[in-house]
Amino acid sequence: MFRSLSLKRSFKTHLKTLIHCPNHPQPPPPPSPVLFSSIRALSTASPPPSSSSDSELRKYLGYTALLAFCGVATYYSFPFSENAKHKKAQLFRYAPLPEDLHTVSNWSGTHEVQTRHFHQPENLKQLEELVKESNEKRVKLRPVGSGLSPNGIGLARGGMVNLALMDKVLEVDKEKKRVRVQAGIRVQQLVDEIKDYGLTLQNFASIREQQIGGILQVGAHGTGAKLPPIDEQIISMKLVTPAKGTIELSKEKDPELFYLARCGLGGLGVVAEVTIQCVERQELVEHTTVSNLKDLKKNHKKMLSENKHVKYLYIPYTDTVVVVTCNPVSKWRGPPKFKPKHTTDEAMQDIRELYKESLKKYRYSYRL
């Protein structure tokens, strides 16, 4: 209250000073009542309706209708064709595929690409000419094997070369246990062909559809902690490069480049031939059991040390793990002689029930 009184007195004093000051300009006269009434009338009157919002709305509606018409016209201008394999073939979903367009997918069908350049040379000379021509034209060429990688890393729209037609066993050295093959031969085919020589690969995966060149270049492996991956089994290799032509690499010939090229993902050139160090063919005994994650974590090191091959198959959305172990048959004991406790149907009953239970619980998740 005292503060307000002091402010009021100071204001009055300041006002008197301004009135008595001769040099200070006089305040303007108060506005007339007529002006107040006109201002009040303008302020209380409602503004006229604006037509700008309506025109903007009509403009955008027109644009929308035009786009919709163009889309419908474009959609029905392309015929429904039988060779329209899927919507990624062209910009529009049902556009027919060109006749020279190759559709290439990976082994599991998770990735797919279309390209006009998919080459399959039949011999080393054709491969050399293809790589040389691609280098001169500055065209990228990606080597692709069986496409087993689930990420589709070998697929390329620009162009691919596949050595499926170069799948011959060129030489077998039974004494040194070495095999020289073309890079397009598949693992299963190679294992079957060297069986008569009493040889086999040191290690390979349960899926044997890979080409030797592909399984080498990606550093693939099988099961077993003491067994080397595929690239460690290679003695020498023949590489077709864009700049230096065909070169032979081994531990004796350019060892530094040899170690890089063994697992080069096709970046240094196309692998045409490889020499593989094999081992004597063995018979293995396979045991399949069911375990859980807790027990496996506890016994994992023991499993690796006691078995030559160990494989885990985890069943999603459960705590169940199928354990597969393989060990060679002892030459002294011979193949195991035992009578199974259960029939085949009885042995499969538990896994069938587990599958049915998982299907009931998680079938909606599978659809997603």
TAFEN-V668840 format. One record per pair of residues at least 12 apart in sequence whose C-alpha atoms are under 10 Angstrom apart, sorted by the first residue. I is the first residue (numbers start at 0). J is the second residue. If there is no record, write none. Layout:
BEGIN
i->I j->J
i->I j->J
END
This chain:
BEGIN
i->73 j->91
i->74 j->91
i->74 j->92
i->74 j->93
i->74 j->94
i->75 j->93
i->76 j->93
i->76 j->94
i->77 j->91
i->77 j->92
i->77 j->93
i->77 j->94
i->77 j->95
i->78 j->93
i->78 j->94
i->78 j->95
i->79 j->92
i->79 j->93
i->79 j->94
i->79 j->95
i->80 j->93
i->80 j->94
i->80 j->95
i->80 j->96
i->81 j->93
i->81 j->95
i->81 j->96
i->82 j->94
i->82 j->95
i->82 j->96
i->82 j->97
i->82 j->98
i->83 j->95
i->83 j->96
i->83 j->97
i->84 j->96
i->84 j->102
i->85 j->102
i->87 j->111
i->87 j->112
i->87 j->113
i->88 j->100
i->88 j->102
i->88 j->112
i->88 j->113
i->88 j->114
i->89 j->113
i->96 j->113
i->97 j->115
i->98 j->115
i->99 j->114
i->99 j->115
i->99 j->116
i->99 j->117
i->100 j->112
i->100 j->113
i->100 j->114
i->100 j->115
i->100 j->116
i->100 j->117
i->101 j->113
i->101 j->114
i->101 j->115
i->101 j->116
i->101 j->117
i->101 j->156
i->102 j->114
i->102 j->115
i->102 j->117
i->102 j->156
i->103 j->117
i->103 j->146
i->103 j->154
i->103 j->155
i->103 j->156
i->103 j->159
i->104 j->145
i->104 j->146
i->104 j->147
i->104 j->151
i->104 j->153
i->104 j->154
i->105 j->143
i->105 j->144
i->105 j->145
i->105 j->146
i->105 j->147
i->105 j->148
i->105 j->149
i->105 j->150
i->105 j->151
i->105 j->152
i->105 j->153
i->105 j->154
i->106 j->144
i->106 j->145
i->106 j->146
i->106 j->147
i->106 j->148
i->106 j->149
i->106 j->151
i->106 j->208
i->106 j->209
i->107 j->146
i->107 j->147
i->107 j->148
i->107 j->149
i->107 j->150
i->107 j->151
i->108 j->146
i->108 j->147
i->108 j->149
i->108 j->151
i->109 j->148
i->109 j->149
i->109 j->150
i->109 j->151
i->110 j->146
i->110 j->148
i->110 j->149
i->110 j->150
i->110 j->151
i->110 j->152
i->110 j->154
i->111 j->151
i->111 j->154
i->111 j->155
i->111 j->156
i->112 j->151
i->112 j->154
i->112 j->155
i->112 j->156
i->112 j->157
i->113 j->154
i->113 j->155
i->113 j->156
i->113 j->157
i->113 j->158
i->114 j->154
i->114 j->155
i->114 j->156
i->114 j->157
i->114 j->158
i->114 j->159
i->115 j->156
i->115 j->157
i->115 j->158
i->115 j->159
i->116 j->140
i->116 j->155
i->116 j->156
i->116 j->157
i->116 j->158
i->116 j->159
i->116 j->160
i->117 j->140
i->117 j->141
i->117 j->142
i->117 j->143
i->117 j->155
i->117 j->156
i->117 j->157
i->117 j->158
i->117 j->159
i->117 j->160
i->117 j->161
i->118 j->140
i->118 j->142
i->118 j->158
i->118 j->159
i->118 j->160
i->118 j->161
i->118 j->162
i->119 j->159
i->119 j->160
i->119 j->161
i->119 j->162
i->119 j->163
i->119 j->164
i->119 j->165
i->120 j->160
i->120 j->161
i->120 j->162
i->120 j->163
i->120 j->164
i->120 j->165
i->121 j->161
i->121 j->162
i->121 j->163
i->121 j->164
i->121 j->165
i->121 j->166
i->121 j->183
i->122 j->162
i->122 j->164
i->122 j->165
i->122 j->166
i->122 j->181
i->122 j->271
i->123 j->162
i->123 j->165
i->123 j->181
i->123 j->239
i->123 j->245
i->123 j->271
i->123 j->272
i->124 j->245
i->126 j->160
i->126 j->161
i->126 j->162
i->126 j->165
i->126 j->239
i->126 j->245
i->126 j->269
i->126 j->271
i->127 j->238
i->127 j->239
i->127 j->240
i->127 j->241
i->127 j->244
i->127 j->245
i->127 j->269
i->127 j->271
i->128 j->239
i->128 j->241
i->128 j->244
i->129 j->160
i->129 j->239
i->129 j->241
i->130 j->160
i->130 j->239
i->130 j->240
i->130 j->241
i->130 j->242
i->130 j->244
i->130 j->245
i->130 j->268
i->130 j->269
i->131 j->239
i->131 j->240
i->131 j->241
i->131 j->242
i->131 j->243
i->131 j->244
i->132 j->241
i->133 j->158
i->133 j->241
i->134 j->240
i->134 j->241
i->134 j->242
i->135 j->241
i->135 j->242
i->138 j->157
i->138 j->158
i->139 j->155
i->139 j->156
i->139 j->157
i->139 j->158
i->139 j->159
i->140 j->155
i->140 j->156
i->140 j->157
i->140 j->158
i->140 j->159
i->140 j->160
i->140 j->265
i->140 j->266
i->140 j->268
i->140 j->269
i->141 j->153
i->141 j->154
i->141 j->155
i->141 j->156
i->141 j->157
i->141 j->158
i->141 j->159
i->141 j->160
i->141 j->161
i->141 j->264
i->141 j->265
i->141 j->266
i->141 j->268
i->141 j->269
i->142 j->154
i->142 j->155
i->142 j->158
i->142 j->159
i->142 j->160
i->142 j->161
i->142 j->162
i->142 j->212
i->142 j->213
i->142 j->264
i->142 j->265
i->142 j->266
i->142 j->268
i->142 j->269
i->142 j->270
i->143 j->155
i->143 j->158
i->143 j->159
i->143 j->160
i->143 j->161
i->143 j->162
i->143 j->163
i->143 j->183
i->143 j->210
i->143 j->212
i->143 j->213
i->143 j->264
i->143 j->265
i->143 j->269
i->144 j->159
i->144 j->160
i->144 j->161
i->144 j->162
i->144 j->163
i->144 j->182
i->144 j->183
i->144 j->184
i->144 j->185
i->144 j->208
i->144 j->209
i->144 j->210
i->144 j->211
i->144 j->212
i->144 j->213
i->144 j->214
i->144 j->216
i->145 j->161
i->145 j->162
i->145 j->163
i->145 j->183
i->145 j->185
i->145 j->208
i->145 j->209
i->145 j->210
i->145 j->211
i->145 j->212
i->145 j->213
i->145 j->214
i->146 j->161
i->146 j->208
i->146 j->209
i->146 j->210
i->146 j->213
i->147 j->206
i->147 j->207
i->147 j->208
i->147 j->209
i->147 j->210
i->147 j->213
i->147 j->214
i->148 j->209
i->148 j->213
i->148 j->214
i->148 j->217
i->152 j->264
i->153 j->213
i->153 j->264
i->153 j->265
i->160 j->269
i->161 j->182
i->161 j->183
i->161 j->210
i->161 j->212
i->161 j->213
i->161 j->269
i->162 j->181
i->162 j->182
i->162 j->183
i->162 j->184
i->162 j->210
i->162 j->211
i->162 j->212
i->162 j->213
i->162 j->269
i->162 j->270
i->162 j->271
i->163 j->181
i->163 j->182
i->163 j->183
i->163 j->184
i->163 j->185
i->163 j->210
i->164 j->181
i->164 j->182
i->164 j->183
i->164 j->184
i->165 j->180
i->165 j->181
i->165 j->182
i->165 j->183
i->165 j->184
i->165 j->271
i->165 j->272
i->166 j->180
i->166 j->181
i->166 j->182
i->166 j->183
i->166 j->184
i->166 j->185
i->166 j->188
i->166 j->189
i->166 j->210
i->166 j->211
i->166 j->271
i->166 j->272
i->167 j->179
i->167 j->180
i->167 j->181
i->167 j->182
i->167 j->183
i->167 j->184
i->167 j->185
i->167 j->188
i->167 j->189
i->167 j->192
i->167 j->272
i->168 j->180
i->168 j->181
i->168 j->182
i->168 j->184
i->168 j->188
i->168 j->189
i->168 j->192
i->168 j->193
i->168 j->272
i->169 j->181
i->169 j->272
i->169 j->273
i->169 j->274
i->170 j->274
i->171 j->193
i->171 j->196
i->171 j->198
i->171 j->274
i->171 j->275
i->172 j->196
i->172 j->276
i->172 j->277
i->173 j->193
i->173 j->196
i->173 j->197
i->173 j->198
i->173 j->277
i->173 j->278
i->173 j->279
i->175 j->276
i->175 j->277
i->175 j->278
i->176 j->196
i->176 j->197
i->176 j->198
i->176 j->199
i->176 j->200
i->176 j->275
i->176 j->276
i->176 j->277
i->176 j->278
i->176 j->279
i->177 j->198
i->177 j->199
i->177 j->200
i->177 j->232
i->177 j->233
i->177 j->234
i->177 j->274
i->177 j->275
i->177 j->276
i->177 j->277
i->177 j->278
i->178 j->193
i->178 j->198
i->178 j->199
i->178 j->200
i->178 j->233
i->178 j->234
i->178 j->273
i->178 j->274
i->178 j->275
i->178 j->276
i->178 j->277
i->179 j->233
i->179 j->234
i->179 j->235
i->179 j->236
i->179 j->272
i->179 j->273
i->179 j->274
i->179 j->275
i->179 j->276
i->180 j->211
i->180 j->212
i->180 j->236
i->180 j->271
i->180 j->272
i->180 j->273
i->180 j->274
i->180 j->275
i->181 j->210
i->181 j->211
i->181 j->212
i->181 j->236
i->181 j->237
i->181 j->270
i->181 j->271
i->181 j->272
i->181 j->273
i->181 j->274
i->182 j->210
i->182 j->211
i->182 j->212
i->182 j->213
i->182 j->214
i->182 j->215
i->182 j->236
i->182 j->237
i->182 j->269
i->182 j->270
i->182 j->271
i->182 j->272
i->182 j->273
i->182 j->274
i->183 j->209
i->183 j->210
i->183 j->211
i->183 j->212
i->183 j->213
i->183 j->270
i->183 j->271
i->183 j->272
i->184 j->208
i->184 j->209
i->184 j->210
i->184 j->211
i->184 j->212
i->184 j->213
i->184 j->272
i->185 j->207
i->185 j->208
i->185 j->209
i->185 j->210
i->185 j->211
i->185 j->212
i->185 j->213
i->185 j->214
i->186 j->200
i->186 j->203
i->186 j->204
i->186 j->206
i->186 j->207
i->186 j->208
i->186 j->209
i->186 j->210
i->186 j->211
i->186 j->212
i->186 j->214
i->187 j->203
i->187 j->206
i->187 j->207
i->187 j->208
i->187 j->209
i->187 j->210
i->187 j->211
i->188 j->207
i->188 j->208
i->188 j->209
i->188 j->210
i->189 j->207
i->189 j->210
i->189 j->211
i->190 j->203
i->190 j->207
i->190 j->280
i->193 j->277
i->193 j->280
i->194 j->279
i->194 j->280
i->195 j->280
i->196 j->279
i->196 j->280
i->197 j->277
i->197 j->278
i->197 j->279
i->197 j->280
i->197 j->281
i->198 j->276
i->198 j->277
i->198 j->278
i->198 j->279
i->198 j->280
i->198 j->281
i->199 j->276
i->199 j->277
i->199 j->278
i->199 j->279
i->199 j->280
i->199 j->281
i->200 j->229
i->200 j->232
i->200 j->275
i->200 j->276
i->200 j->277
i->200 j->278
i->200 j->279
i->200 j->280
i->201 j->221
i->201 j->226
i->201 j->227
i->201 j->228
i->201 j->229
i->201 j->232
i->201 j->275
i->201 j->276
i->201 j->277
i->201 j->278
i->201 j->279
i->201 j->280
i->202 j->219
i->202 j->220
i->202 j->221
i->202 j->222
i->202 j->223
i->202 j->226
i->202 j->227
i->202 j->228
i->202 j->229
i->202 j->232
i->202 j->277
i->202 j->278
i->202 j->308
i->203 j->219
i->203 j->220
i->203 j->221
i->203 j->222
i->203 j->226
i->203 j->227
i->203 j->228
i->203 j->229
i->204 j->219
i->204 j->220
i->204 j->221
i->204 j->222
i->204 j->228
i->204 j->229
i->205 j->220
i->205 j->221
i->205 j->222
i->205 j->310
i->206 j->221
i->211 j->229
i->211 j->270
i->211 j->271
i->211 j->272
i->211 j->273
i->211 j->275
i->212 j->230
i->212 j->236
i->212 j->261
i->212 j->262
i->212 j->264
i->212 j->265
i->212 j->269
i->212 j->270
i->212 j->271
i->212 j->272
i->212 j->273
i->213 j->262
i->213 j->264
i->213 j->265
i->213 j->270
i->214 j->228
i->214 j->229
i->214 j->230
i->214 j->262
i->214 j->264
i->215 j->228
i->215 j->229
i->215 j->230
i->215 j->231
i->215 j->232
i->215 j->233
i->215 j->260
i->215 j->261
i->215 j->262
i->215 j->263
i->215 j->264
i->215 j->270
i->215 j->273
i->216 j->229
i->216 j->230
i->216 j->259
i->216 j->260
i->216 j->261
i->216 j->262
i->216 j->263
i->216 j->264
i->216 j->265
i->216 j->266
i->216 j->269
i->216 j->270
i->217 j->229
i->217 j->230
i->217 j->261
i->217 j->262
i->217 j->263
i->217 j->264
i->217 j->265
i->218 j->230
i->218 j->231
i->218 j->261
i->218 j->262
i->218 j->263
i->218 j->264
i->219 j->262
i->221 j->308
i->221 j->309
i->221 j->310
i->222 j->303
i->222 j->307
i->222 j->308
i->222 j->309
i->222 j->310
i->222 j->311
i->222 j->324
i->222 j->325
i->223 j->302
i->223 j->303
i->223 j->304
i->223 j->306
i->223 j->307
i->223 j->308
i->223 j->309
i->223 j->310
i->223 j->324
i->223 j->325
i->224 j->300
i->224 j->302
i->224 j->303
i->224 j->304
i->224 j->306
i->224 j->307
i->224 j->308
i->224 j->309
i->225 j->303
i->225 j->304
i->225 j->306
i->225 j->307
i->225 j->308
i->226 j->307
i->226 j->308
i->229 j->261
i->229 j->262
i->229 j->275
i->229 j->276
i->230 j->258
i->230 j->260
i->230 j->261
i->230 j->262
i->230 j->275
i->231 j->258
i->231 j->261
i->231 j->262
i->231 j->275
i->231 j->276
i->232 j->261
i->232 j->274
i->232 j->275
i->232 j->276
i->232 j->277
i->233 j->249
i->233 j->250
i->233 j->257
i->233 j->258
i->233 j->261
i->233 j->273
i->233 j->274
i->233 j->275
i->233 j->276
i->233 j->277
i->234 j->248
i->234 j->249
i->234 j->250
i->234 j->251
i->234 j->257
i->234 j->261
i->234 j->273
i->234 j->274
i->234 j->275
i->234 j->276
i->235 j->247
i->235 j->248
i->235 j->249
i->235 j->250
i->235 j->251
i->235 j->252
i->235 j->254
i->235 j->257
i->235 j->261
i->235 j->272
i->235 j->273
i->235 j->274
i->235 j->275
i->235 j->276
i->236 j->248
i->236 j->249
i->236 j->257
i->236 j->260
i->236 j->261
i->236 j->270
i->236 j->271
i->236 j->272
i->236 j->273
i->236 j->274
i->236 j->275
i->237 j->249
i->237 j->257
i->237 j->260
i->237 j->268
i->237 j->269
i->237 j->270
i->237 j->271
i->237 j->272
i->237 j->273
i->237 j->274
i->238 j->257
i->238 j->260
i->238 j->261
i->238 j->265
i->238 j->267
i->238 j->268
i->238 j->269
i->238 j->270
i->238 j->271
i->238 j->272
i->238 j->273
i->239 j->267
i->239 j->268
i->239 j->269
i->239 j->270
i->239 j->271
i->239 j->272
i->240 j->265
i->240 j->266
i->240 j->267
i->240 j->268
i->240 j->269
i->240 j->270
i->241 j->267
i->241 j->268
i->241 j->269
i->242 j->267
i->242 j->268
i->243 j->268
i->244 j->268
i->245 j->268
i->245 j->269
i->245 j->270
i->245 j->271
i->246 j->268
i->246 j->270
i->247 j->272
i->247 j->273
i->248 j->260
i->248 j->261
i->248 j->273
i->249 j->261
i->249 j->273
i->249 j->274
i->261 j->273
i->281 j->326
i->281 j->327
i->281 j->328
i->281 j->329
i->281 j->330
i->282 j->325
i->282 j->326
i->282 j->327
i->282 j->328
i->282 j->329
i->282 j->330
i->282 j->333
i->282 j->334
i->283 j->307
i->283 j->308
i->283 j->324
i->283 j->325
i->283 j->326
i->283 j->327
i->283 j->328
i->283 j->329
i->283 j->334
i->284 j->324
i->284 j->325
i->284 j->326
i->284 j->327
i->284 j->328
i->284 j->329
i->284 j->334
i->284 j->335
i->285 j->308
i->285 j->309
i->285 j->323
i->285 j->324
i->285 j->325
i->285 j->326
i->285 j->327
i->285 j->328
i->286 j->309
i->286 j->322
i->286 j->323
i->286 j->324
i->286 j->325
i->286 j->326
i->287 j->310
i->287 j->311
i->287 j->321
i->287 j->322
i->287 j->323
i->287 j->324
i->287 j->325
i->288 j->311
i->288 j->320
i->288 j->321
i->288 j->322
i->288 j->323
i->288 j->324
i->289 j->311
i->289 j->312
i->289 j->313
i->289 j->319
i->289 j->320
i->289 j->321
i->289 j->322
i->289 j->323
i->289 j->349
i->289 j->350
i->290 j->311
i->290 j->313
i->290 j->318
i->290 j->319
i->290 j->320
i->290 j->321
i->290 j->322
i->291 j->313
i->291 j->317
i->291 j->318
i->291 j->319
i->291 j->320
i->291 j->321
i->291 j->322
i->292 j->313
i->292 j->317
i->292 j->318
i->292 j->319
i->292 j->320
i->293 j->318
i->293 j->319
i->294 j->320
i->295 j->311
i->295 j->320
i->295 j->322
i->302 j->322
i->302 j->324
i->303 j->324
i->305 j->324
i->305 j->326
i->306 j->324
i->306 j->325
i->306 j->326
i->306 j->327
i->307 j->324
i->307 j->325
i->307 j->326
i->307 j->327
i->308 j->323
i->308 j->324
i->308 j->325
i->308 j->326
i->308 j->327
i->309 j->322
i->309 j->323
i->309 j->324
i->309 j->325
i->309 j->326
i->310 j->322
i->310 j->323
i->310 j->324
i->310 j->325
i->311 j->323
i->311 j->324
i->314 j->353
i->314 j->354
i->314 j->357
i->315 j->357
i->315 j->361
i->316 j->357
i->316 j->360
i->316 j->361
i->317 j->353
i->317 j->357
i->319 j->353
i->321 j->350
END
